[in-house]
Amino acid sequence: MSNDLLRFEDEYLARYYSKKQVNIVRGGYMQYVWDSNNNKYLDMHTGFGVAFLGHRNPRIINAIKDQLDKIITVH
């Protein structure tokens, strides 16, 4: 984790939990992410839909692709 990011977290984010020096470098698949040492972690962060959708969930990806073939937005 970069020092800038650690300083940002210390200054602006609430301290609800202790930090571990883990550098997540590989995007997740379903509920997992990997660090720079190729250790696998269960992603228990609840933000941005990952808690109930997972990372790169094949069903979600296919639904998005299907929708992109139809229409993206209507105003």
N, C-alpha and C positions, 0 to 999 in steps of 0.2 A: 504494500500500500504506500502511495507516495506521501511524503511529509506534508505537502500542501493539503492533501485530502484529510490527513489526520488533524492538522491544525483547523481546517474548516469544521470538521466534526466536533472538535473540542469547543470551538467558539459558538457554533450555531445550533447544534443538535442536542436534544434532551439526553440525559445520561441514565437511561432506564436499565441498561445492562453493561456488563464489563466487556471491553473490547479484546478480541484476539487478533494477533497479527497474522491474518489469513489474506492471501492475495488471490481472489477469484479471477481466473484468467480465461476459462473456457465456459462459454455459454451452456446453459443447462439443457437437459433433456428430461422432460416430465418434471419430477420433483427434485432433481439433482443438479449440482454444479460442481466444478473441479477447480482446484487451486494450482499454483505454479509447480507444485511437486506431484501433480497428478493424483492427489488425494480427493476422494469423492465425498461430498457433503449433502445431507438432506437440507434443502432450502426451506427453512421454516419462516421466512419473512412473508408477511401477509400483504405486501404492497403490490399494486398493479395487476391484480388478478391471478398471480402465480399460485396463491394458496389454494384456489379451487380449479384453476385451469391447467397449471403446470407450465413448464418451459417447453416450447416447440411441440405442443400436443398435436399429433397428426390429425386428429379430428378437427381441431380448431384451425390449423393451417389449411386443410382442404376446404373448410367452410369459407374462409377468407378468400382463397383463390377462386372458388366458385362465385362468390359475390363480386370479385373484381372483374370477372368475365361478363357480368350483367350490368351493374351500375355502381358507381362509388358514392355519389352524393346527389341529392335532389334539393334544390332551393325553391 
